[in-house]
Every structure is written in structure tokens, then in C-alpha cells.
């Protein structure tokens, strides 16, 4: 068969499929709905995971492409049952501030930021936030975070060294405690400890911050780590250190240097494993992919059920179509149509039905992605791969489930078909 003839048959099959939709609205709608639900689930979940991953990557990149964490234990999923024998990392000693100071002195290291956190009641006069969080951060915290302080300022090295009671509020905490009034220079109480407000921090929204309650919509504050440790009891049992190498350095070489330094500080012999962990940004993304990859696979399974329902509908509606058009098939065969032509026409018709359902599901998933993007900090978007996969899966469903009725139509005896009433 010539290519032009095949193209004409494709258009003819598409036209017949839409005629079938118009003449069998209920049956066609059930078929389209089953496929649409399956594609909708894949599209919506794909958009959500894609958007969260991009937001997560943006948050991680804010720390710096070559930055890495120095922490007591590694991150990720393991099969540990909680005992020290199966989870040897549980015996790791906490990372200390003094170890951070030693790492800070390495030539290749630009900054080391102590990170810890806590929460408590924020109070200003008669206004109270009963449960707000704060981040206790080292002197160089501005090197690893993205945002602006306005009005006000960051704490000075002198304030950090002396453990001064100063605090930087985010927009939400400022609005709840001070409303429209100027908060700079005023004193608030954090867990009954007085702190002077020196700045307002405009945090950049992101999925990672939103996930752990540090988004701009939650009341939160930044306190010098030295002050939080002295007055609020933060970091006494260890800290997380964010290490930022100098520009132009190679991350792997800096990590090797930090590893050697930490092993020396802890007196580890060459045969002993590290009792600390260095975690890169790529490792954080791997953990994210493991978590949300599993969730996405659940969505794929659910969408498979929808496509199965749509496929059963294709079999039903195409079988009825073959029965109703038996005489037409006989006429076409009498005029020279081969089995391959009849088979091709019915497969195109089945694929058109399921593809139409896929388009409906794609539109629904795209709409949900737009709503989420407009109302949350998650930049959801439908990746092109999801669109292509959905259309291919829907068309394949039509072909697979439409094969039986198409073969039945192709095998009809033309004489018997012409006698059909």
C-alpha cells in the first residue's frame, strides 16, 4: 500500500472514530473517561514531582554548587532496624563547633556555617505566636542562603562572638507581632528570653523550605548560633555544618581535605571507617528522587488501572462497531479492500478513541498543575516527556485492546458480510 493511501486511511479512521463517539455517546464517554483518568493521574503527578524537583534543586543550589554538609550521619533510606549493630552510624559522635572552627581554617574552605534549629513562643507586649520556629546559624549564614534583609541588617561579627541577644524576623513573624509598625530596635521574647529585633528577612520560597516549615508563610526567625546556644540551649548535642569551598576549587579535593582533617581530629586509624558523613547536593537530590520516584510509581500503577478500564471499553465499543458495520465491511472487501486495510482502519479508530481520552486527561492534569503553581510555591509544570509518554501509552492501549475486534473485522467473509442485516 502506498504511503498516501495509508495517510488517507488514517484520516478516514479518525473520522469514523468521531462518528462513533457522536452516535454512541455513552459507550464512547466511558472509554474516553477511563483513559482520561489514567492519563490525568500520570500528568498531574508528573507535573507535581517535576515542579517539586525543580524547586528542591533551586533550594539546594542556593547553598552553592560545590557546597556540602558535614554531619553526624548520612542521609537516605536504609534497612536499619534501629539497633547499634545494624545501624553503626548511630554510634557516631556528634559534630562539634570546635571541629567546625578547625575546618573553617582550611585554605580551600571559604565559609563554614553552623546550623541548628528550635522553636518556642514569640511574644511582643500583648501579641503572642505560641509556636514559632527559629534557625540558629553561624556568622557566615548569608553565604548559603538566598534572601534580603530589609529593613535592618545582619548581625555583626562582634555580636556573634559575644552571643548578643539579637534576632532577625521573617515577614510572617513581623506581621503577626508588629503589624504595620516598625519592629527595628524593639525587644521581643523567645521562650521568655529577650532578643532585640535588628532586621526583617525576606526568605525565598521553595519546596525544601516549605516542606520543613521554613517557608515565608510560616513565622520564623534567624538567631546567631552562639546566642541560641548560650541562651536557648541549642546545639549542645552537636550541629550540622555547611561547608562552602572557595570559588575555583574542586569539590572532591576539598572533601578529601575535610575528611582527612576530621579523621585526624577524631584519632581514627586507617582501618577504621569514618564516623561522620559528608553529604553533597547531588546526594540530596538522589534522596529526593528515591522518595518521590516511589510515589510516582504508585501513580503509574493507578494510571494503569485507568488505562485498563479504557482498554476494556475499547474492546466493547469496537466489537459493537464491527457488528453494526458488518455489511459495510463486506462492501469494502467486495470493492478490493484487503485484510490489512480493514485491520489498519479499525486500529486507527481504536487509537483515536484512546488518544482523545489522553488529550482530555492531559488538559485536566495541566489545569491542576496551573492551579497548584498559582497558589503554592511549587513551580509545577508538565514536562514534555510526560505528554509524549501519555499519548504513546494511550495510543498503544487503543492498538492492543483494539486488535481483537480489528482482527475479527479483517477476517469476515465478504459474502457472509454482504448478507448481514
N, C-alpha and C positions, 0 to 999 in steps of 0.2 A: 504493500500500500504506500502510495506517495505521501510525503510529509504534508502537503497541502490538504490531502484528503483526511489525514489524521487530525489536522487542526480544525477542519470543518466539522468532523465528528465530535471533537471536544466541545465546540460551541453548541452543537446540536444537543449533546448530552447535558450540558449546563442548562440549556433552555427547557429540556424535558424535565429536569430536576426541579426547576422553579415552577413549572406547570403542576408537577406532583405536589409541591408544597401548597400551591393555591387550591388544588382540588381535594387534598387530604390534609386539611389544616391541623386536625387533632393529632393524627399519627405523625405527621412531619414535625409538629411542635414538640412532641415527646422525644423524638430522635434528636432534634436540634438542642433541646434543653439538656439532655444527658451529656452530649458533647460539650455544650457551653459551660456546664457546671465543672466538668473536669478541667477544661482549659482555663476557666476563671480561677480555680484554686491554684494551678501552676503559675498563672500570670501574677496574681496578687501576692503569692508567697515569694515568687522570684523577684518581684519589684521591691518587696519589703526587705528581703535578705540582701539584695544588691544595694539598696539605699543604706541599710544599716552598716554594710561592709564599707561603703564609701565614707560614711560619717565616722565609723570606727577608725579607718585609715587616716582620715583628716585629724582626728584626735591624737592618734599615735604619732603622726608626722609632726604635730605641734611640739613634741618633745625633742625633735631633731632627728634627721635620718640616721645619724650614726650614734645617737644616744642609746644607752642600755641601762637596765636596772641591776643593782646589786642587792640581793635579798636572801633571806634565810633559806627558803625552799623554792623549787622550780614551780612553774605554772603548768597546768594541763590536767588531763584526765588520766587516772591510773586505777589499778585494781586493788589498791591497798585496802586492807580490812581494818586499819586503824591502829594496829599493834606496831611497836617499835621494830619488830623483826621484819615484817613485810613492808614497812614504811621507814627505812633508815633515816630519811630526811627529817623525821620527827625529832631525832636526837641532835640535829644541827643547832649549834648555839646561835642566838640572835645576833644580827649585825648591829654593831655599836656605833655611837657618834665618833668615838676616838678612831675607829677604823676608817670612818668616812674622812676624818681630817688627814689621815695618812694617805689615802687615795687622792685626796684633793691636792696633795703636794707633788704628785707625779707630773713630770714635764709635759706629757701628752694630754693631760686632763685639763679642760678649760673650767669646768664647774662640777661641783658635787652638791646635790640638793637633798637634804633630809626631808623625808615625807612621812607624816603620820596624820592621824585624824581623831576626832572625837565629837561629842555632842553635848548639849545641855540647854538650859533655859537662857534666852537672851531677854534682858529687861532694861527698859529705859523709862524711868518715872512710873507711870501707871500703865504703860504698854508692855505686853509680855508675849514673847514667842516661846511656848512651852518646850518645844523640841526642835532645835536648830542644830545644824552641823557646822563644824569648822575644820579647816585644813591647817595643820601645823607644818610650816615649810621653812626650809633653810634660807640663808641670806641671798642666794642666787636664784631663787624660785622663778623670777621673771624670765630667766634664760630658757625655761622649759614649759612655760605656759603662754597662751595667746589671749590677750585681752588688753583693756585700757583701764587706767586709774584716773578717774575724773568725776568730780573734783578731788583734790587731795594729792597724796603722794605715797610712795612706798616707804617702808621703814628703813632707817639708815643703818650702816654697819655698827655705829656706836649703840644704837637702840637694840640691835640684835645681840651684841656682845654683853650688854648689861641686863638683858632679859626684861626690857621695858614693857610695861603693860599697854601695848598699842594694838590696834585691830583695824582691819580693812573689811568693810561690809560689801556684800554684793547688792545689786539693785533691789532684789526682793526683800532682803533684811532691812535695808534702808527705808523702803516704802512702808513696811509694817511697823517699824519703830518710830520713824520720824515724819512720815507723810511727805509733805512738800517743804518742810523746814530744813535748814542747813544742818547736817549732822557733824561737820568737821569740828573737832576740838571738844565735842561733848563726850560725856562719860556714860558707858553702858555697863551692865553687869552680865558676865558669862559664868553661869553656875556660881553665882554670888561673889565672883571675883571682878573687881573694877578694871575696865580697859577703856583707853581713850581712842575715839574714832579718828583716824588720820587720813582715810581715803575711801572712795567708793569704787569698787571693781566691777567692770562690765565684762562678764565672762562670755566667751564664745560658746554658743550652743553646739552640742554634739551628742551622738548616741552614747558614747562611753561615759560622758559626764552625766547625762540624763539617767543612764542605767544605774549608776551608783549614787544617785541623789545629789550630784554636784552641778546640776543644770541651773541656768539662770532663773528658772521659775521657782526654785526652792531657796528659802532663806539660808544663807551660809556666810561664812567669814573666813578670812585668812589671818592667822596669828603667827608671829615669829616662833620658830620651833623652840628656841631657847626659852621664850616666855611661857609657851604652853607646857614645856617640860617642868619648869620651875613652879608655876602657879596652878596648873591644871592636871599635873601628873601624867602627861602624855609622853610616850616614847621611853618609859623606864625599862620596858622589856624588849627593847630593840626597835629598829627603824628600817624603813625601806630607803635605799639610796638611789637617786637618779644620777648617772654619770654621763657627762657631756664632754666628748673629746674636742680638742682644738680643730678648727677647720683645716682641711687638707690632710688630716691624719687618716690612717686606715683602721677601721673599727676592729678588725680581728687582732691587729697588733696591739691596740690599746687594751683590748680584753685580755690578751695574754699577759700584758704587763700588770693589769689589775689582779689577775688570777695568781701570778707569782707573788705579788705583794701580800695578798690575803693569806696565801698558804704560809708565807714566812711569818706573818703576824700570829697565825694560829698554830705554828710549830708543827705543821703536817709533814710527815715523812713522804718520800717519793712514792711509796707503795700505797699510801692512804688516799682515798678519794676526796674530792672537795666536799667540805661541809658547809657550803654556801652555793648560791646559784647566780649566774649572770644571764639575764633574760633580754634578748634583743627585741626590736619592734617586729621583726619578721616572725619571731616565736609567738608574740601576742596575736598576730594575725592568723597564725596556724591554729591557735586555740580557738579563736573566733570561728574559723572555718569548720573545725571539728564540731563545735556546738551547733551552729546554725546549719551546717551541712546535714546533720542528723535530723533536724527539724524539717528541712527542705525535703528530705527523703520521705518523711511522713506525708508531706503534701503531695509528693509524686504518687504515693500509694493511694491516697484519697482521690486524686485526679484519675488514676487508673480505673477506679470503680465507676466514676462518671463516664469515662470513655467506654467501659464495658456496657453500661446501660445504653449509651448511644449506639454502640455496635449492635446490640440485640434489637434495638429499634430499627436500625438499617436493614437487618435481615427480614424483619416483619414487613416493613413498608415496601421493600424491594420484591419480596415474594408476592405480595398483593399486586404490585405493579406488573410483575410478569404475568400473573393470571389475567389481569384486566387487559393486557396488551398482547395476548397470545395471537389473536388474529392479525394484529399489526406486524408482529414478528414474522408470521407466515408470509405476509405480503412482501416484506423486506427481503426475506430469503428467496421468494419466488422471483424477485427482481434482481437477484445476483448477490445479495449480501452474504458474506461468509460468516462462519462461526466466530472468527477473530473480530470481525466488525461488530457483531452483536455483543460479544463479550466486552469489547472496549467501550461501547456505548453505555452499557449498564454499570460498568466500573466507574466511568466518568460521572454518571448520575449519582452513584453512591458517594463518591469522593466529594462531589459538590455539596450534598446534604451535610456531611460531617464538617466540611470546610466552612460552610455558612454558620454552623454551630460554633466552630472555633472563632470566627470573627466576632460573634456575639459575646463569647467568653472573653476575648481579648479586649473588647470595648469595656466590658464590665470591670475587668481587672485593672485596666488603665484608669478608669474613673476612680476606683478605690485608691489607687496609687496617688492620683492627683489630690484627693481629699486628705489623705494622710500627709502628703508633702505640704499642703497648705495649712494644716492645723497642728503639726508636730515638728520638732527639729530634725526628724529623719528625712533625708532627701530621697524619698522613694522614686524610682524610675524603672520603667520596663526595659530591660536590656534587649538589644536586637536578637540575641541568641534565644531568649525566651519566646519571642514572636515566631522566629523561624522554627523552633522546636515544636511549638504548639500547632502551627499549620501543618508541618510534616506529620506529626503524630495523629492529627485529626484526619488528614488525607489517607494515611496508612490504615487507620481504623476503618474508614469507608471502603478501601480496597479489600482489606482482609475479610471483613464481615459481609461485604457485597459480593464476594467471589462466588459463594454458593448460589444465590439467586441468578447471578450473571451466567454461571455455567449452565444452570437449568434452562435459561432463556436460549443460550447458544446451542444447546443440544435438542431443542424442539424440532420435531419433524415438520417440514414446511407444509406437507399435505394435511397432516392432522391439525396443524395450527390454523390453516385456512378453513377447516370445517368447524372450528371452535365458535361457539355463540356467546 
